[in-house]
């Protein structure tokens, strides 16, 4: 019996210690305050949202870059003239980007802004995600609001005190997952909130890694995974003042892309699970 218990404890310890991120590469430091990254597998392109040198104001110096999965920046200023672009999502050839108090729709083929959806009441639009049916969600991280674009109408979708400081978003299978100090599962039809786990610290990027687990970042320099409700820290670069902003996870490559914000680069890691 003692041997059996010891073996079980050993197996548990080994499984817990197997979770890690292995650094693979960093881009050149030619980006300007990169806040968010998004890989599109159909195009084979990584989009990078750069807030520019003047942040939190309508300066027009924000832009979108394109890069590949080898860390090469293929088009530094693919699209310019934005203010503070942050979260991004792709749907049917369009790139949806939050920009302070509006949602910007970019035609990827022509690299031109197709439409703006202003939101006068928004304070700090941040992350963006899209459902399989094309419904686009946008968080306001200086509030407790989530907005949605549906049938060409951009409006307040949900307000809840539990969502104070909401940022990272992820949508799949009729659920919207939202992160602040916790990760919340929101039924898109009923808008019912269920807390999946807390102790998340203040989520910036939020991505699923399968089996109900997530990988997420804290802007200050920390990356975590959830393991059946338990939060496990994988990276902490906060003392070195290397930020970890709105990350993206590429499951087919087990790759995590992390914009370093003031570091002006994107770092790539391999998720070992």
Buried (B, 14 or more C-beta within 10 A) or exposed (E): EEEEEEEEEEEEEEEEEEBBBEEBEBBEEEBBBBBBBBBBEEEEBBBBBBBBEBBEEBBEBBBBBBBEBEBEBEEBEBBBEBBBBBBBBBBEEBBBBBBBBBBBBBBBEEBEBEBEBEBEEBEBBBBBBBBEEEBBBBBBBBBBBBBBBBEEEBEEBBEBEBBEBBBBBBBEEEBBBBBBBBBBBBEBEEEEBEEBBEEBBBBBBBBBBEEEBBBBBBBBBBBBBBBEEEBBEBBBBBEEEBBBBBBBBBEEBBBBBBBBBEBBBBBBBEBEB
